[in-house]
Amino acid sequence: MAARIAQDTDMVAPRAAFLSDDAADILAFAAEALEECRATALVTLVEIRGGAARAIGAQMAVREDGLYCGFVSGGCTEAAVAAEAVIALQKGMDRNLRLGEGSPFFDVVLPCGGGITFTIHVLRDAAALHLALAALQRRTSAQLRYHPGQQVLSFEPGGATSGWEGDEFVRAYRPKPRLLLAGTPMETDAVARAATASGYETVLLDRGQIPSSDQIDADTAVALLFHDIDRELPVFDAALASSAFYIGALGSRRTHARRCEALCQRGHDEATLARIKAPIGIFDRARDAKSLALSVVADIAQKYMHRAAHADAN
């Protein structure tokens, strides 16, 4: 396959421009390439047969010179997929690509087994990309709908699940997960570093600061890392009134019982208090800031992934 790709692409050697699987990075890369008058394709994983390293909707953006970003597998097929996208760009026509099981490329075997199918869409303009990027910047959900018959990509606002709707494929985008942190500097700084490295947008509240309603949305987790119940109560009022997908707090079970008593006195009922994960994290008794950071970020990531999987199932 490598020899065939080299011949068909006039010796263009695909290479990663940078490593990222963040949807906004991929769309921005494609939009910037189009603005520089470089032909660009958007590759989307639209079918999985058996196992796969990435979920339906995983994407890459590929320029005519072979530069690409994004991932549609575990890194084992990206260069080959980019080369096929360059062929589509040279011909100016969309195409589908099958790898693994059911593919004509017998020399491409996926380590995870099974097979995968991609659509390669030659972008005609950046309008839909800019609309999707603007929506994500506003922290609202967005969709890009691909019409294979017309070879057109269109933007739609609102949430959805990535997948086929009849003859059209919808790629759903959600805002980047955000972590809002309040508490003592040593703990919050350690958690912020771990969260940022894991791809979360982090917001650290200053001492005495109460989060505003636009700082906590459905894609926000709130972690309270205080050693003083009285200081955390006003932040809890804002977090519990929000749609945050995760609310966690530092402290023992005995401390949490006192916390709940204080919050009840502030008007919160038992159902609302049940949203609080305390002690925070995936394992108890993290005694140092680094262990706490790993515990907290892993717990939030698990909740976020479970939430996404539940949304896809529905």
C-alpha positions in Angstrom: 0.0 0.0 0.0 2.8 2.4 0.8 4.2 2.1 -2.8 0.8 2.7 -4.3 0.2 5.7 -2.1 3.6 7.2 -3.0 2.9 6.8 -6.7 -0.6 8.1 -6.6 0.2 11.2 -4.5 3.2 12.3 -6.6 5.6 11.5 -3.7 3.8 13.7 -1.2 4.9 12.4 2.2 2.1 12.9 4.8 3.3 14.1 8.1 1.6 15.5 11.3 1.6 19.2 11.6 1.1 18.8 15.4 -0.4 16.2 17.7 -3.9 16.8 18.9 -7.3 15.1 18.9 -9.1 18.2 20.1 -12.1 18.9 17.8 -11.5 22.7 17.8 -7.8 22.3 16.9 -8.7 20.1 13.9 -11.5 22.4 12.6 -9.2 25.5 13.1 -6.4 23.8 11.2 -8.7 23.1 8.3 -10.2 26.6 8.3 -6.8 28.2 8.4 -5.5 26.1 5.5 -8.5 27.1 3.4 -7.9 30.7 4.2 -4.3 30.3 3.0 -5.8 28.9 -0.3 -4.6 25.4 0.4 -6.9 22.6 -0.7 -8.0 20.7 2.5 -10.0 17.6 3.3 -11.9 16.6 6.4 -11.7 12.9 7.2 -14.3 11.4 9.5 -14.6 7.9 11.0 -18.2 6.9 10.1 -18.3 3.1 10.6 -16.6 0.6 13.0 -16.7 -3.1 12.3 -15.5 -4.9 15.4 -12.9 -3.1 17.6 -11.5 0.4 17.0 -9.2 2.8 18.8 -11.4 5.8 18.3 -15.1 6.5 18.5 -17.4 7.2 15.7 -16.9 10.8 14.5 -13.1 10.9 15.1 -11.6 13.3 12.6 -8.5 14.5 10.8 -7.9 17.5 8.6 -5.5 17.0 5.7 -3.9 19.6 3.5 -2.9 19.1 -0.1 0.8 19.1 0.9 0.3 16.2 3.2 0.3 18.1 6.5 -2.4 16.8 8.8 -3.7 16.9 12.3 -6.1 14.8 14.3 -6.5 11.0 14.9 -8.9 8.5 13.4 -7.2 5.4 14.9 -4.5 4.8 17.5 -1.8 6.4 15.3 -1.2 3.3 13.1 -3.1 4.4 10.0 -3.1 8.2 10.1 -0.3 8.6 7.5 -2.0 6.1 5.1 -5.4 7.9 5.6 -3.8 11.3 4.9 -2.2 9.9 1.7 -5.7 8.8 0.5 -7.0 12.2 1.4 -4.3 13.8 -0.7 -5.5 11.7 -3.6 -9.0 12.9 -3.1 -7.8 16.5 -3.1 -5.8 16.0 -6.3 -8.9 14.6 -8.0 -11.2 17.2 -6.3 -13.8 14.6 -5.4 -15.0 13.1 -2.1 -14.5 9.4 -1.4 -14.9 6.7 1.1 -12.0 4.6 2.5 -12.3 1.2 4.2 -9.4 -0.2 6.2 -9.1 -3.5 8.1 -11.9 -6.1 7.8 -13.6 -5.8 4.5 -11.0 -3.5 3.0 -9.2 -4.0 -0.4 -5.9 -3.1 1.3 -4.8 -6.5 2.6 -1.5 -5.1 3.8 -3.2 -2.8 6.3 -4.1 -4.8 9.4 -5.5 -2.9 12.3 -3.9 -3.9 15.7 -7.3 -3.8 17.4 -8.9 -6.1 14.7 -12.1 -5.3 12.9 -12.5 -2.7 10.3 -13.2 1.0 9.9 -14.7 3.3 7.2 -14.0 6.9 6.6 -15.5 9.6 4.6 -13.0 12.0 2.9 -14.7 15.3 2.2 -12.9 17.9 0.0 -13.8 21.1 1.7 -15.2 23.8 -0.6 -15.2 26.7 1.9 -14.7 27.3 5.6 -18.1 28.8 6.4 -19.5 25.7 8.3 -16.2 25.3 10.1 -16.2 28.9 11.4 -19.8 28.6 12.6 -18.9 25.4 14.5 -15.8 27.0 16.0 -17.8 30.1 17.0 -20.4 27.9 18.8 -17.7 26.0 20.7 -16.1 29.3 21.6 -19.4 30.3 23.1 -19.5 26.9 24.9 -22.6 25.7 23.0 -23.1 22.4 21.2 -22.9 22.3 17.4 -23.2 19.8 14.5 -21.7 19.5 11.1 -23.9 17.5 8.7 -22.2 15.8 5.8 -24.3 15.2 2.6 -22.4 12.6 0.6 -24.6 12.8 -2.5 -24.1 16.5 -2.7 -20.5 16.5 -1.3 -21.6 19.4 1.0 -20.9 20.1 4.7 -23.5 22.2 6.6 -23.6 23.7 10.1 -26.5 23.2 12.5 -26.7 24.5 16.1 -27.6 22.4 19.1 -26.7 19.0 20.5 -26.8 15.6 18.8 -25.1 12.2 18.7 -22.5 11.5 16.1 -23.7 9.0 13.5 -25.7 8.4 10.4 -29.2 9.9 10.0 -30.4 8.3 6.9 -28.0 9.1 4.1 -26.3 11.9 6.0 -23.6 11.8 8.7 -23.9 14.1 11.6 -20.7 15.0 13.6 -21.7 16.4 17.0 -19.4 18.7 18.9 -19.5 19.7 22.6 -17.6 22.5 24.3 -14.3 21.6 25.8 -14.8 20.1 29.4 -14.1 22.8 32.0 -12.9 22.3 35.6 -13.6 25.1 38.0 -11.4 24.9 41.1 -11.6 26.6 44.5 -9.6 26.0 47.6 -6.1 26.2 49.0 -3.4 27.1 46.5 -1.2 24.0 46.8 -4.1 21.6 46.1 -5.8 23.7 43.4 -2.5 24.3 41.6 -1.6 20.6 41.5 -5.1 19.7 40.2 -5.1 22.5 37.7 -1.8 21.2 36.2 -3.1 17.6 35.9 -6.4 18.8 34.4 -4.7 21.1 31.9 -2.4 18.2 30.8 -5.5 16.1 30.4 -7.2 18.6 28.0 -9.5 20.4 30.4 -10.1 24.1 30.4 -9.3 25.2 34.0 -10.7 28.1 36.0 -9.2 28.9 39.4 -11.3 31.0 41.7 -9.6 33.6 43.8 -10.0 33.6 47.5 -13.6 34.7 48.3 -14.7 34.7 44.7 -18.1 33.3 43.9 -18.5 31.7 40.4 -20.9 33.4 38.0 -23.7 31.5 36.3 -21.9 31.6 32.9 -18.8 30.0 34.5 -20.6 26.7 35.3 -22.4 24.9 32.5 -23.3 21.3 31.7 -19.7 20.6 30.6 -18.2 22.0 33.8 -16.9 20.1 36.8 -16.5 21.8 40.1 -13.9 20.8 42.7 -13.8 22.4 46.1 -10.5 21.8 47.9 -10.9 23.8 51.1 -10.0 22.9 54.6 -12.7 25.2 55.9 -16.4 24.5 55.5 -17.5 28.1 56.0 -15.4 29.3 53.1 -16.8 26.7 50.7 -20.5 27.2 51.4 -21.1 30.2 49.0 -19.3 28.3 46.2 -21.5 25.3 46.9 -24.6 27.5 46.6 -23.6 28.5 43.0 -22.4 25.0 42.0 -25.6 23.2 43.3 -27.8 25.7 41.4 -26.0 24.9 38.2 -26.0 22.1 35.7 -22.4 21.1 36.4 -21.9 17.4 35.6 -19.6 16.9 38.6 -19.3 18.5 42.0 -16.7 17.2 44.5 -15.3 18.3 47.8 -12.3 17.6 49.9 -12.7 16.2 53.4 -13.6 13.0 55.3 -17.0 11.5 55.6 -17.4 13.1 59.0 -16.5 16.4 57.5 -19.0 15.8 54.7 -21.8 15.1 57.2 -21.1 18.5 58.8 -21.0 20.1 55.4 -24.4 18.6 54.5 -25.9 19.8 57.7 -24.7 23.4 57.0 -26.0 23.2 53.4 -29.4 22.0 54.6 -29.6 25.1 56.8 -29.0 27.1 53.6 -32.0 25.6 51.9 -30.5 22.6 50.0 -32.5 19.4 50.0 -31.2 15.8 50.2 -31.6 15.2 46.5 -29.4 18.2 45.7 -26.8 17.3 48.2 -26.6 13.8 46.7 -24.8 15.4 43.7 -21.7 16.1 45.8 -18.9 13.5 45.6 -17.2 13.5 49.0 -14.5 12.5 49.7 -13.5 13.7 46.3 -11.6 11.5 43.9 -11.4 7.9 42.8 -9.5 6.8 46.0 -9.8 7.9 49.5 -7.1 9.4 51.7 -4.8 11.0 49.1 -2.4 12.6 51.5 -0.3 14.7 49.1 -1.2 17.2 46.4 0.1 15.1 43.5 -1.9 12.0 44.5 -4.9 14.1 45.1 -4.6 15.7 41.6 -4.5 12.3 39.9 -7.4 11.1 42.0 -9.6 14.1 41.3 -8.9 14.4 37.5 -9.4 10.7 37.0 -12.7 10.8 38.9 -13.9 13.7 36.8 -12.8 12.1 33.6 -14.6 8.9 34.5 -17.8 10.8 35.2 -17.5 12.8 31.9 -16.9 9.6 29.8 -19.9 7.8 31.5 -22.1 10.8 30.8 -21.0 10.9 27.2 -21.6 7.2 26.8 -25.0 7.4 28.3 -25.9 10.3 26.0 -24.8 8.3 22.9 -26.8 5.3 24.1 -29.9 7.5 24.2 
